[in-house]
Amino acid sequence: MTVFGVVTALLQVVLVAAVGPILVGVLRQLRARVEGRVGAGILQPWRDLIKLLRREPISAAGTSWVLILAPVVLMGTSLAVAVLVPYVSTRSATANSSDLFAVVALLLVGTVVLTLAGLDTGTAFGGMGASREITIAALVEPAVLLAVFALSLPAGSTNLAVIVARRVSDQAQLASPVSLLVVVALTIVTLAEAGRLPVDNPATHLELTMIHEAMVLEYSGRDLALVEWASSIRLVILLGLTANLFLPWGVATQAGALALLVGVVAFLAKLLLFGAVLGIGEVFIAKFRLFRVPELLAGAVVLGFLAVMAAFFLVQGSG
């Protein structure tokens, strides 16, 4: 473990935590501008979080420790993933632990605890949102595993740092059919996991269509701030992972202050690019009916499976 690796790990978690609410603000501002509105500004999510962090949380009568513990676990698993995934450098102190299965497991833990919290409230909307969320998670996690596993075959490892480093050194893989299938599958996964259109509408509070919002209706104060903050971090995690796997340019593969600075700038630029596409695209996309969402996610699973098969044949052919 080197000083550069420790600095990189700390930088990544601070960067992702700070950029999460700003990215949400950028998406809202872009959507407002395209729709002809002024918008509240890209820093409005941070203002809302600071306001909520100053307020005492209130728990509904009859709830257990699950409701109180869920925001902390959700935030903790999100920050853990932010440390593990190679966003700015593949030489982080946690690079050896950035295994694909560990990252997906941590994301699933956060989803499960929030689902249990929705059930713990005992409300109709909490249970409805929890059932919908766990249905989506059952299809999202296999899609992520298959998509990234397809990229792990040429690298010979499921370690994300190794995969990104291999794609940086061998950029011919970026234009392959495998990369195209993977980026489409991961884009669908990001939309579902982050609760964006067409899977969910983060701007609505219509109870019959809510998924994520239905589970957090009973939260307030600091607990609600942690849930919203963690949700924005998870959006950065998935969008940043998709960006680095599809366009790994700029990721530092060697130790050095200049390489790290380039990695930070490149990560922010790619995040802004992918976020802009997502934000503008949401203006022209309608929310799917609930029974059509599993069909969309099943398509992501199929694309991931096709990517694995294509990667296997390409590896066998080159061998």
Secondary structure as GFF3:
##gff-version 3
##sequence-region A 1 319
A	DSSP	alpha_helix	3	34	.	.	.	ID=ss1
A	DSSP	alpha_helix	44	53	.	.	.	ID=ss2
A	DSSP	alpha_helix	65	84	.	.	.	ID=ss3
A	DSSP	three_ten_helix	95	97	.	.	.	ID=ss4
A	DSSP	alpha_helix	100	120	.	.	.	ID=ss5
A	DSSP	alpha_helix	124	155	.	.	.	ID=ss6
A	DSSP	alpha_helix	160	169	.	.	.	ID=ss7
A	DSSP	three_ten_helix	171	175	.	.	.	ID=ss8
A	DSSP	alpha_helix	177	193	.	.	.	ID=ss9
A	DSSP	alpha_helix	212	215	.	.	.	ID=ss10
A	DSSP	alpha_helix	221	246	.	.	.	ID=ss11
A	DSSP	alpha_helix	257	283	.	.	.	ID=ss12
A	DSSP	three_ten_helix	290	292	.	.	.	ID=ss13
A	DSSP	alpha_helix	293	318	.	.	.	ID=ss14
###
